[in-house]
Amino acid sequence: MIKSSSKQICTSLVTLLFVTLVLSACGKVSDGELNTITDRQINAVATTGMIGDIVQNVGGDRVKVTTLMGAGVDPHLYKASEHDLRTLERADIIFYNGLHLEGGLASVFEQMEDRTRTQAVTDLIPRADLRSPPEFEGNYDPHVWFDVTYWELATQQIRDTLMTIDPVHAADYEQRASEYLAQLAELDAYVIAQTATIPAEQRVLITAHDAFGYFGDRYGFEVHGLQGVSTATEAGTRDVQKLADFIAERKIAAIFVESSVPRRTVEALQQAVQSRGWDVQIGGQLYSDAMGNAGTIEGTYIGMVRANIDLITSALRGLSPGED
């Protein structure tokens, strides 16, 4: 389908080589140094805000969490800075999504395993359950957090990892994880209830890129992304025209921009639909690959998911957010 440019590939390889050379200079962490974790706060690094939010909820005061990618940052295109490398070097544990969400960084984390503990939070999700879009070159769709039940598995993975590296405080991690898992179960039920307010034939979600496939599978939406699974690909004129035909024919009420993806392609899609005689609206901005600003409700995983489903259901019913 659409392929990344050779320039992007070369840039990624250069970045990976640079990071690898820097990390190779770091000494291996000794068992004695790891044992001191029980006597101090654990220094944890999370690649994305969604992962960092779990670590903070499960780790509590025992863990100091640093998140590499903040609000509005696209992990598909992310490049580690010198500051990031120093942060990674000082970490006791690094939690990352895996499934190629972080691009070249995933290979770096794998190479760090003999120096720093690293953990992909998606390891407990059965690979047979993962989406593998044909246009994504045989890889899995990494956007698993949009199925809340998969994010429950990510929570269990983080809990188990913290219990392993800090067994003295295992009971604390177990308790906090149980509390957070109960909140996630409530969140899952809330999304299901909100979805039920939309007639089945209107449950069509059009977004900037194909990040909501797991959301669609879990909650019964037909999902179409203008770009592919990775934003490293670009939507061409043919993609825009084809999707515009679909929207006009189905008379879909709203399409959505994303906080971590430039809105220009969705605006071009809106214009193409309007040229076909259907006045589709931009329903608002969804959180996809990044949460909202720190300190806001949307700056938490639960708040982000609730904000998304509230916006989607309101827009597809032709209402302003908050209207019944």
KOLFIKE-28453 format. One line per 3 residues: number of its first residue (from 1); their letters; for each residue z, x, y of C-alpha. Coordinates in nm, 3 decimals. Example, Ala and Ser with C-alpha at 12.3 -4.5 7.8 and 13.67 -1.06 7.14 Angstrom:
1 = AS = 0.780:1.230:-0.450 | 0.714:1.367:-0.106 $
//
This chain:
1 = MIK = 0.000:0.000:0.000 | 0.114:0.172:0.325 | 0.216:0.538:0.287 $
4 = SSS = 0.431:0.762:0.506 | 0.237:1.016:0.707 | 0.217:1.377:0.591 $
7 = KQI = 0.395:1.474:0.912 | 0.698:1.264:0.817 | 0.704:1.419:0.469 $
10 = CTS = 0.687:1.773:0.608 | 0.965:1.696:0.857 | 1.185:1.560:0.579 $
13 = LVT = 1.124:1.870:0.365 | 1.208:2.104:0.652 | 1.526:1.907:0.724 $
16 = LLF = 1.626:1.915:0.358 | 1.565:2.291:0.335 | 1.771:2.355:0.648 $
19 = VTL = 2.062:2.143:0.529 | 2.051:2.303:0.183 | 2.064:2.654:0.328 $
22 = VLS = 2.360:2.567:0.548 | 2.552:2.402:0.266 | 2.481:2.688:0.025 $
25 = ACG = 2.690:2.910:0.251 | 2.997:2.692:0.193 | 3.245:2.804:-0.069 $
28 = KVS = 3.335:2.585:-0.362 | 3.652:2.382:-0.313 | 3.919:2.502:-0.553 $
31 = DGE = 4.127:2.276:-0.776 | 4.435:2.385:-0.584 | 4.285:2.271:-0.256 $
34 = LNT = 4.190:1.935:-0.408 | 4.544:1.888:-0.535 | 4.675:1.898:-0.177 $
37 = ITD = 4.499:1.567:-0.111 | 4.805:1.381:-0.234 | 5.013:1.542:0.042 $
40 = RQI = 4.785:1.461:0.333 | 4.529:1.213:0.464 | 4.198:1.220:0.280 $
43 = NAV = 3.897:1.318:0.491 | 3.619:1.080:0.382 | 3.262:1.064:0.514 $
46 = ATT = 3.045:0.754:0.475 | 2.676:0.751:0.554 | 2.652:0.392:0.682 $
49 = GMI = 2.888:0.156:0.857 | 2.884:-0.088:0.566 | 3.011:0.183:0.332 $
52 = GDI = 3.261:0.312:0.585 | 3.403:-0.038:0.624 | 3.479:-0.060:0.251 $
55 = VQN = 3.638:0.286:0.249 | 3.862:0.191:0.540 | 3.964:-0.138:0.382 $
58 = VGG = 4.041:0.017:0.043 | 4.177:0.349:0.168 | 4.397:0.218:0.446 $
61 = DRV = 4.613:0.479:0.618 | 4.562:0.722:0.330 | 4.202:0.785:0.436 $
64 = KVT = 4.044:0.904:0.759 | 3.687:0.770:0.762 | 3.397:0.927:0.951 $
67 = TLM = 3.069:0.734:0.952 | 2.750:0.931:1.011 | 2.524:0.641:1.114 $
70 = GAG = 2.650:0.401:1.378 | 2.529:0.071:1.521 | 2.151:0.039:1.553 $
73 = VDP = 2.076:0.353:1.349 | 1.797:0.328:1.093 | 1.907:0.516:0.776 $
76 = HLY = 1.549:0.537:0.649 | 1.457:0.764:0.942 | 1.792:0.937:0.992 $
79 = KAS = 1.802:1.314:1.033 | 2.128:1.506:1.004 | 2.242:1.693:1.313 $
82 = EHD = 2.435:2.020:1.324 | 2.749:1.820:1.396 | 2.681:1.608:1.088 $
85 = LRT = 2.656:1.921:0.874 | 2.993:2.044:0.995 | 3.138:1.700:0.925 $
88 = LER = 3.002:1.707:0.571 | 3.138:2.058:0.513 | 3.491:1.945:0.602 $
91 = ADI = 3.487:1.630:0.385 | 3.706:1.581:0.079 | 3.477:1.302:-0.042 $
94 = IFY = 3.135:1.177:0.070 | 3.033:0.819:-0.003 | 2.666:0.733:0.023 $
97 = NGL = 2.449:0.436:-0.070 | 2.200:0.606:-0.297 | 1.878:0.442:-0.420 $
100 = HLE = 1.694:0.656:-0.162 | 1.836:0.469:0.139 | 1.936:0.795:0.303 $
103 = GGL = 1.608:0.971:0.221 | 1.640:1.349:0.192 | 2.016:1.340:0.244 $
106 = ASV = 2.065:1.200:-0.107 | 1.926:1.523:-0.256 | 2.162:1.720:-0.034 $
109 = FEQ = 2.460:1.522:-0.161 | 2.358:1.587:-0.520 | 2.342:1.960:-0.447 $
112 = MED = 2.689:1.946:-0.290 | 2.854:1.814:-0.605 | 2.991:2.155:-0.705 $
115 = RTR = 3.142:2.208:-0.358 | 3.239:1.864:-0.231 | 3.296:1.540:-0.416 $
118 = TQA = 3.010:1.296:-0.357 | 2.971:0.941:-0.480 | 2.686:0.689:-0.461 $
121 = VTD = 2.854:0.352:-0.412 | 2.574:0.173:-0.599 | 2.638:0.342:-0.935 $
124 = LIP = 2.812:0.037:-1.090 | 2.519:-0.196:-1.019 | 2.312:-0.238:-1.339 $
127 = RAD = 1.970:-0.083:-1.281 | 1.809:-0.371:-1.468 | 1.932:-0.603:-1.191 $
130 = LRS = 1.782:-0.402:-0.906 | 1.463:-0.493:-0.727 | 1.176:-0.246:-0.768 $
133 = PPE = 0.893:-0.352:-0.535 | 0.557:-0.211:-0.647 | 0.480:-0.085:-0.297 $
136 = FEG = 0.798:0.128:-0.295 | 0.649:0.393:-0.526 | 0.854:0.299:-0.831 $
139 = NYD = 1.192:0.332:-0.658 | 1.462:0.070:-0.626 | 1.520:-0.143:-0.318 $
142 = PHV = 1.837:0.010:-0.165 | 1.947:-0.291:0.047 | 2.201:-0.415:-0.208 $
145 = WFD = 2.470:-0.507:0.048 | 2.286:-0.830:0.127 | 2.399:-0.968:-0.207 $
148 = VTY = 2.774:-0.989:-0.151 | 2.842:-0.973:-0.527 | 2.673:-0.631:-0.538 $
151 = WEL = 2.891:-0.517:-0.250 | 3.190:-0.621:-0.458 | 3.070:-0.369:-0.717 $
154 = ATQ = 3.040:-0.107:-0.443 | 3.400:-0.183:-0.347 | 3.510:-0.131:-0.708 $
157 = QIR = 3.324:0.201:-0.718 | 3.497:0.324:-0.402 | 3.834:0.204:-0.534 $
160 = DTL = 3.784:0.388:-0.863 | 3.677:0.707:-0.688 | 3.978:0.710:-0.455 $
163 = MTI = 4.209:0.643:-0.749 | 4.055:0.937:-0.935 | 4.090:1.192:-0.656 $
166 = DPV = 4.430:1.063:-0.543 | 4.600:0.918:-0.854 | 4.947:0.934:-0.697 $
169 = HAA = 4.846:0.649:-0.466 | 4.633:0.459:-0.718 | 4.845:0.144:-0.698 $
172 = DYE = 4.791:0.126:-0.322 | 4.414:0.151:-0.361 | 4.422:-0.112:-0.635 $
175 = QRA = 4.614:-0.357:-0.417 | 4.399:-0.311:-0.106 | 4.081:-0.337:-0.311 $
178 = SEY = 4.202:-0.662:-0.468 | 4.271:-0.807:-0.124 | 3.930:-0.702:0.007 $
181 = LAQ = 3.750:-0.829:-0.304 | 3.912:-1.170:-0.247 | 3.772:-1.169:0.108 $
184 = LAE = 3.427:-1.082:-0.025 | 3.444:-1.370:-0.274 | 3.522:-1.603:0.017 $
187 = LDA = 3.231:-1.454:0.210 | 2.992:-1.514:-0.079 | 3.104:-1.878:-0.099 $
190 = YVI = 3.059:-1.915:0.278 | 2.699:-1.789:0.266 | 2.623:-2.029:-0.020 $
193 = AQT = 2.774:-2.322:0.175 | 2.582:-2.237:0.492 | 2.258:-2.204:0.300 $
196 = ATI = 2.307:-2.555:0.162 | 2.274:-2.693:0.518 | 1.903:-2.604:0.517 $
199 = PAE = 1.655:-2.806:0.309 | 1.516:-2.591:0.028 | 1.159:-2.603:0.163 $
202 = QRV = 1.280:-2.456:0.497 | 1.454:-2.157:0.344 | 1.193:-1.902:0.443 $
205 = LIT = 1.313:-1.583:0.608 | 1.066:-1.365:0.802 | 1.206:-1.032:0.924 $
208 = AHD = 1.092:-0.701:1.068 | 1.106:-0.516:0.736 | 1.168:-0.608:0.375 $
211 = AFG = 1.545:-0.557:0.375 | 1.656:-0.905:0.266 | 1.517:-0.927:-0.086 $
214 = YFG = 1.860:-0.926:-0.252 | 1.978:-1.182:0.001 | 1.687:-1.406:-0.091 $
217 = DRY = 1.745:-1.367:-0.465 | 2.117:-1.445:-0.440 | 2.109:-1.728:-0.187 $
220 = GFE = 1.774:-1.895:-0.252 | 1.553:-1.782:0.037 | 1.187:-1.695:0.025 $
223 = VHG = 1.178:-1.363:0.209 | 0.889:-1.183:0.379 | 0.913:-0.857:0.572 $
226 = LQG = 0.650:-0.740:0.815 | 0.710:-0.378:0.715 | 0.788:-0.262:0.365 $
229 = VST = 1.123:-0.178:0.207 | 1.138:0.146:0.406 | 1.080:0.154:0.781 $
232 = ATE = 0.907:0.490:0.731 | 0.600:0.275:0.667 | 0.427:0.088:0.946 $
235 = AGT = 0.279:-0.259:0.953 | -0.096:-0.263:1.009 | -0.312:-0.526:1.177 $
238 = RDV = -0.400:-0.676:0.840 | -0.030:-0.718:0.755 | 0.034:-0.896:1.085 $
241 = QKL = -0.264:-1.128:1.048 | -0.184:-1.219:0.688 | 0.177:-1.303:0.767 $
244 = ADF = 0.074:-1.495:1.080 | -0.153:-1.714:0.866 | 0.136:-1.783:0.629 $
247 = IAE = 0.380:-1.876:0.908 | 0.134:-2.107:1.083 | 0.036:-2.277:0.759 $
250 = RKI = 0.398:-2.333:0.653 | 0.506:-2.421:1.010 | 0.808:-2.193:0.989 $
253 = AAI = 1.046:-2.252:1.278 | 1.169:-1.899:1.345 | 1.121:-1.531:1.270 $
256 = FVE = 1.377:-1.257:1.327 | 1.406:-0.911:1.477 | 1.654:-0.655:1.342 $
259 = SSV = 1.910:-0.443:1.524 | 1.789:-0.116:1.371 | 1.412:-0.179:1.394 $
262 = PRR = 1.203:-0.191:1.717 | 1.117:-0.551:1.802 | 0.759:-0.488:1.913 $
265 = TVE = 0.606:-0.562:1.571 | 0.784:-0.896:1.544 | 0.673:-0.985:1.897 $
268 = ALQ = 0.314:-0.900:1.797 | 0.355:-1.127:1.495 | 0.483:-1.408:1.717 $
271 = QAV = 0.178:-1.377:1.942 | -0.054:-1.382:1.641 | 0.110:-1.700:1.511 $
274 = QSR = 0.091:-1.866:1.852 | -0.281:-1.785:1.869 | -0.314:-2.000:1.556 $
277 = GWD = -0.163:-2.299:1.733 | 0.194:-2.281:1.599 | 0.478:-2.204:1.841 $
280 = VQI = 0.710:-2.000:1.621 | 1.029:-1.881:1.789 | 1.211:-1.551:1.760 $
283 = GGQ = 1.535:-1.681:1.615 | 1.742:-1.383:1.723 | 1.850:-1.040:1.605 $
286 = LYS = 1.979:-0.984:1.253 | 2.188:-0.692:1.135 | 2.003:-0.522:0.852 $
289 = DAM = 2.044:-0.148:0.796 | 2.333:-0.114:1.042 | 2.628:-0.324:1.152 $
292 = GNA = 2.720:-0.417:1.508 | 2.915:-0.204:1.754 | 3.251:-0.066:1.645 $
295 = GTI = 3.540:-0.286:1.755 | 3.337:-0.609:1.738 | 3.343:-0.873:1.465 $
298 = EGT = 2.984:-0.780:1.379 | 3.101:-0.419:1.348 | 3.254:-0.510:1.012 $
301 = YIG = 3.065:-0.588:0.694 | 3.211:-0.939:0.663 | 3.148:-1.013:1.030 $
304 = MVR = 2.792:-0.885:1.005 | 2.709:-1.106:0.705 | 2.866:-1.413:0.865 $
307 = ANI = 2.678:-1.351:1.191 | 2.351:-1.318:1.000 | 2.382:-1.637:0.796 $
310 = DLI = 2.502:-1.837:1.098 | 2.202:-1.719:1.300 | 1.954:-1.777:1.017 $
313 = TSA = 2.070:-2.130:0.940 | 2.086:-2.233:1.305 | 1.740:-2.095:1.389 $
316 = LRG = 1.570:-2.243:1.083 | 1.720:-2.583:1.169 | 1.594:-2.546:1.527 $
319 = LSP = 1.944:-2.519:1.677 | 2.111:-2.269:1.904 | 2.384:-2.064:1.729 $
322 = GED = 2.706:-2.267:1.714 | 2.538:-2.607:1.736 | 2.589:-2.856:1.456 $
//
